Amino acid sequence: MPLHQYAYFALFSQHTSADDMTSQLGIAADEATVRGSRITEPAVVPVDHSWMVICREPGLRVDEQITCILDRLQPHTDRISNLISHLANTGGGAVLQVVRYFNDTDQTQPDAADAPNLFGWHLDRKVLDFLIATGAELDVDEYDMAGTKTSGEHVTSRSPGRMSRTPTA
């Protein structure tokens, strides 16, 4: 079964910009959004500023992608936790997001004999400790793409303020 997946850690706020988050953390984001910066038809406007560290490395299980993210973030746990506490006071926060597309035939797949098993994954104590220390949520989105014909992806905002990639029909 073809599978496309990625994970990211995001901070989100209606009041604190991604640039301000970068300044406070001393860590550059892989991607960022600016609240209300994007208008397309139908109107898709980010409801929050967001700051994201992402792993889209193909061939890694979700737990391995999360490890790549946390290897970058864990040395800064105290600053991240302090910033998240500030963001939470104004309706913001943080999320460790996992996005998985099953039966995604639009993606190039390795030969079956060479393909790693991406279906099983777990969160170890190190990940759980980081989530607890920072107060971040875990959100897992899984989509079955069987029978859908997609023309790509677009980013849409998800309540409350999280970003995820959703298929276009």
C-alpha positions as a Markdown table, in Angstrom:
| # | Residue | x | y | z |
|---|---|---|---|---|
| 1 | Met | 0.0 | 0.0 | 0.0 |
| 2 | Pro | 1.6 | 3.3 | -1.0 |
| 3 | Leu | 2.1 | 5.6 | 1.9 |
| 4 | His | 3.2 | 9.2 | 2.1 |
| 5 | Gln | 3.8 | 10.7 | 5.5 |
| 6 | Tyr | 5.5 | 13.6 | 7.3 |
| 7 | Ala | 5.7 | 15.1 | 10.8 |
| 8 | Tyr | 6.2 | 18.6 | 12.1 |
| 9 | Phe | 6.4 | 20.5 | 15.4 |
| 10 | Ala | 4.5 | 23.8 | 15.2 |
| 11 | Leu | 4.1 | 26.8 | 17.4 |
| 12 | Phe | 1.0 | 28.9 | 16.6 |
| 13 | Ser | -0.3 | 32.3 | 17.8 |
| 14 | Gln | -2.7 | 35.0 | 16.7 |
| 15 | His | -0.5 | 37.7 | 18.2 |
| 16 | Thr | 3.2 | 36.5 | 18.1 |
| 17 | Ser | 4.7 | 36.4 | 14.6 |
| 18 | Ala | 6.9 | 33.6 | 13.4 |
| 19 | Asp | 9.8 | 36.1 | 13.2 |
| 20 | Asp | 9.3 | 36.9 | 16.9 |
| 21 | Met | 9.2 | 33.2 | 17.7 |
| 22 | Thr | 12.4 | 32.7 | 15.9 |
| 23 | Ser | 14.0 | 35.6 | 17.8 |
| 24 | Gln | 12.9 | 34.2 | 21.2 |
| 25 | Leu | 13.9 | 30.7 | 20.4 |
| 26 | Gly | 17.1 | 31.3 | 18.5 |
| 27 | Ile | 16.1 | 28.5 | 16.1 |
| 28 | Ala | 15.1 | 29.1 | 12.5 |
| 29 | Ala | 11.8 | 27.6 | 11.3 |
| 30 | Asp | 11.7 | 25.3 | 8.3 |
| 31 | Glu | 8.4 | 26.9 | 7.3 |
| 32 | Ala | 6.3 | 29.7 | 8.7 |
| 33 | Thr | 2.9 | 31.3 | 8.0 |
| 34 | Val | 1.7 | 34.8 | 8.6 |
| 35 | Arg | -1.8 | 35.3 | 9.9 |
| 36 | Gly | -4.2 | 36.4 | 7.2 |
| 37 | Ser | -1.4 | 36.4 | 4.5 |
| 38 | Arg | -2.8 | 34.1 | 1.9 |
| 39 | Ile | -6.1 | 34.6 | 0.0 |
| 40 | Thr | -7.1 | 32.2 | -2.7 |
| 41 | Glu | -10.5 | 31.0 | -4.1 |
| 42 | Pro | -12.2 | 29.9 | -2.0 |
| 43 | Ala | -10.7 | 32.0 | 0.7 |
| 44 | Val | -8.0 | 30.2 | 2.6 |
| 45 | Val | -6.4 | 32.4 | 5.2 |
| 46 | Pro | -4.2 | 31.2 | 8.0 |
| 47 | Val | -5.9 | 32.0 | 11.3 |
| 48 | Asp | -2.6 | 32.1 | 13.1 |
| 49 | His | 1.0 | 32.9 | 12.7 |
| 50 | Ser | 2.9 | 29.6 | 12.8 |
| 51 | Trp | 6.5 | 28.5 | 13.2 |
| 52 | Met | 7.3 | 24.9 | 12.1 |
| 53 | Val | 10.2 | 22.4 | 12.1 |
| 54 | Ile | 9.4 | 19.6 | 9.6 |
| 55 | Cys | 10.7 | 16.2 | 8.6 |
| 56 | Arg | 9.5 | 15.0 | 5.2 |
| 57 | Glu | 12.3 | 12.4 | 4.7 |
| 58 | Pro | 10.9 | 9.5 | 2.7 |
| 59 | Gly | 11.5 | 6.0 | 3.9 |
| 60 | Leu | 11.5 | 6.9 | 7.6 |
| 61 | Arg | 8.8 | 5.6 | 10.0 |
| 62 | Val | 6.9 | 8.3 | 11.9 |
| 63 | Asp | 8.9 | 7.8 | 15.1 |
| 64 | Glu | 12.1 | 8.3 | 13.1 |
| 65 | Gln | 10.8 | 11.5 | 11.6 |
| 66 | Ile | 9.8 | 12.7 | 15.0 |
| 67 | Thr | 13.3 | 11.8 | 16.3 |
| 68 | Cys | 14.8 | 14.0 | 13.5 |
| 69 | Ile | 12.6 | 16.9 | 14.6 |
| 70 | Leu | 13.3 | 16.5 | 18.4 |
| 71 | Asp | 17.0 | 16.1 | 17.8 |
| 72 | Arg | 16.9 | 19.7 | 16.6 |
| 73 | Leu | 14.5 | 21.0 | 19.3 |
| 74 | Gln | 15.4 | 19.2 | 22.5 |
| 75 | Pro | 18.5 | 21.3 | 23.3 |
| 76 | His | 16.1 | 24.3 | 23.4 |
| 77 | Thr | 13.3 | 22.7 | 25.4 |
| 78 | Asp | 13.4 | 25.3 | 28.2 |
| 79 | Arg | 13.1 | 28.3 | 25.7 |
| 80 | Ile | 10.4 | 26.4 | 23.8 |
| 81 | Ser | 8.5 | 25.7 | 27.0 |
| 82 | Asn | 8.7 | 29.3 | 28.1 |
| 83 | Leu | 7.5 | 30.6 | 24.7 |
| 84 | Ile | 4.6 | 28.0 | 24.6 |
| 85 | Ser | 3.5 | 29.2 | 28.1 |
| 86 | His | 3.4 | 32.8 | 26.8 |
| 87 | Leu | 1.6 | 31.8 | 23.6 |
| 88 | Ala | -1.0 | 29.7 | 25.6 |
| 89 | Asn | -2.0 | 32.8 | 27.6 |
| 90 | Thr | -3.1 | 34.4 | 24.3 |
| 91 | Gly | -4.8 | 31.4 | 22.7 |
| 92 | Gly | -1.8 | 30.0 | 21.0 |
| 93 | Gly | 0.2 | 26.8 | 21.7 |
| 94 | Ala | 2.1 | 24.0 | 20.1 |
| 95 | Val | 1.5 | 20.7 | 18.4 |
| 96 | Leu | 3.5 | 17.7 | 17.2 |
| 97 | Gln | 1.6 | 16.9 | 14.0 |
| 98 | Val | 1.8 | 13.6 | 12.1 |
| 99 | Val | 0.2 | 13.5 | 8.6 |
| 100 | Arg | -0.2 | 10.2 | 6.7 |
| 101 | Tyr | -1.7 | 9.5 | 3.3 |
| 102 | Phe | -2.5 | 5.8 | 2.7 |
| 103 | Asn | -3.0 | 4.5 | -0.9 |
| 104 | Asp | -1.3 | 7.7 | -2.2 |
| 105 | Thr | -0.5 | 6.5 | -5.7 |
| 106 | Asp | 0.7 | 10.0 | -6.8 |
| 107 | Gln | 3.9 | 9.4 | -4.8 |
| 108 | Thr | 6.9 | 7.6 | -6.3 |
| 109 | Gln | 7.3 | 4.3 | -4.3 |
| 110 | Pro | 10.5 | 2.3 | -3.9 |
| 111 | Asp | 10.6 | -1.3 | -5.2 |
| 112 | Ala | 8.6 | -3.5 | -2.7 |
| 113 | Ala | 11.8 | -5.5 | -1.8 |
| 114 | Asp | 13.6 | -2.4 | -0.9 |
| 115 | Ala | 10.7 | -0.5 | 0.8 |
| 116 | Pro | 10.9 | -0.2 | 4.6 |
| 117 | Asn | 7.8 | -1.0 | 6.7 |
| 118 | Leu | 6.3 | 2.4 | 7.5 |
| 119 | Phe | 3.1 | 1.2 | 9.1 |
| 120 | Gly | 4.3 | 0.6 | 12.7 |
| 121 | Trp | 5.5 | 3.4 | 14.9 |
| 122 | His | 5.6 | 4.4 | 18.6 |
| 123 | Leu | 6.4 | 7.3 | 20.8 |
| 124 | Asp | 9.3 | 6.6 | 23.2 |
| 125 | Arg | 9.8 | 8.2 | 26.7 |
| 126 | Lys | 12.0 | 10.9 | 25.2 |
| 127 | Val | 9.2 | 12.1 | 23.0 |
| 128 | Leu | 6.6 | 11.9 | 25.7 |
| 129 | Asp | 8.9 | 13.8 | 28.1 |
| 130 | Phe | 9.3 | 16.6 | 25.5 |
| 131 | Leu | 5.6 | 16.9 | 24.9 |
| 132 | Ile | 5.0 | 17.1 | 28.7 |
| 133 | Ala | 7.8 | 19.6 | 29.3 |
| 134 | Thr | 6.6 | 21.9 | 26.5 |
| 135 | Gly | 2.8 | 21.3 | 27.0 |
| 136 | Ala | 2.5 | 20.5 | 23.3 |
| 137 | Glu | -0.4 | 18.4 | 21.9 |
| 138 | Leu | 0.0 | 15.4 | 19.6 |
| 139 | Asp | -2.3 | 15.4 | 16.6 |
| 140 | Val | -2.3 | 12.5 | 14.0 |
| 141 | Asp | -4.2 | 13.0 | 10.7 |
| 142 | Glu | -4.6 | 9.9 | 8.5 |
| 143 | Tyr | -6.2 | 10.0 | 5.1 |
| 144 | Asp | -7.2 | 7.1 | 2.8 |
| 145 | Met | -6.6 | 8.2 | -0.7 |
| 146 | Ala | -8.0 | 5.1 | -2.3 |
| 147 | Gly | -10.4 | 6.0 | -5.1 |
| 148 | Thr | -9.5 | 9.7 | -5.0 |
| 149 | Lys | -7.9 | 11.5 | -7.9 |
| 150 | Thr | -5.8 | 14.3 | -6.5 |
| 151 | Ser | -4.2 | 17.2 | -8.4 |
| 152 | Gly | -1.9 | 18.1 | -5.5 |
| 153 | Glu | -2.1 | 19.4 | -2.0 |
| 154 | His | -2.8 | 22.7 | -0.4 |
| 155 | Val | -2.3 | 24.0 | 3.1 |
| 156 | Thr | -5.4 | 24.7 | 5.0 |
| 157 | Ser | -5.8 | 26.0 | 8.5 |
| 158 | Arg | -7.2 | 23.6 | 11.1 |
| 159 | Ser | -8.9 | 24.7 | 14.3 |
| 160 | Pro | -7.4 | 25.7 | 16.6 |
| 161 | Gly | -4.7 | 27.3 | 14.5 |
| 162 | Arg | -2.9 | 24.2 | 13.4 |
| 163 | Met | -1.8 | 23.8 | 9.8 |
| 164 | Ser | -2.1 | 20.5 | 7.8 |
| 165 | Arg | -1.9 | 19.5 | 4.2 |
| 166 | Thr | -5.1 | 18.3 | 2.8 |
| 167 | Pro | -5.8 | 16.7 | -0.7 |
| 168 | Thr | -7.5 | 18.7 | -3.3 |
| 169 | Ala | -10.3 | 16.9 | -5.2 |
